Amino acid sequence: MNILKKISVRLLALMLVLSCFGFTSCIFMKGGYTLSGASIPEGATTFSVAYFPNNAPMVSPTLSTALVEALKDKFSRQTKLQLVDEGGDFAFEGEIIGYTSTTASVSSDDYAILNRLTITVKVQFTNVIEPDNSFNQTFKAFADYDSTQLLTEIQTELDDEIIQQLVTDIYMAAASNW
């Protein structure tokens, strides 16, 4: 089994375990579902996600749209909040500021074994109901791939994997005070 498959299997197993934990630890309360057992702040009914422009020096053409749609989907599925075009009780905006491929692992004879694709996103989260819980934060996630593969061959697959990590991190940061 090559390294990429091993990493994928381990990542899938980790995601499955975390999903099971999330489902069993979520508690339904007056405001909605949360991971912490607390409810969504009373009065919060909507969320909005603005377009995240891709301002990274290296650009993946579909990355902005995929990130925004994944973020909308995560909050639609995990909460009872309604998506609005703009001005939600919880509002997300930001930009993609980094998209890089670097060497992640080198063999003893100085040849790259693994490469790492890293995506960095700057997020401004505005919580209208509880302004003290708003934040400006940078999120970074990565996925490794075999150095014998061209990035262009697996870019969409890696982008999707990294986007899911980023969206989970953004969700957890926004929902951590509920």
Number of C-alpha atoms within 10 A of each C-alpha: 5 7 13 15 12 11 14 15 12 12 14 12 12 12 13 12 11 12 12 11 12 14 13 10 14 16 16 13 12 11 18 21 22 23 20 15 14 19 18 21 16 11 10 19 19 20 24 23 22 15 15 21 16 21 14 16 10 12 15 13 9 11 20 18 14 17 22 20 14 17 21 20 13 15 21 15 10 15 17 16 21 15 19 15 11 15 15 20 22 23 21 27 18 20 19 23 20 18 21 14 17 13 16 16 16 13 9 8 6 8 11 16 17 20 21 19 20 18 22 19 25 17 18 16 22 23 20 16 16 14 11 9 16 18 15 13 13 15 18 18 17 20 22 21 25 19 19 10 11 11 17 9 9 11 14 15 13 19 22 15 16 21 24 18 18 22 22 16 15 21 15 14 16 18 18 13 15 16
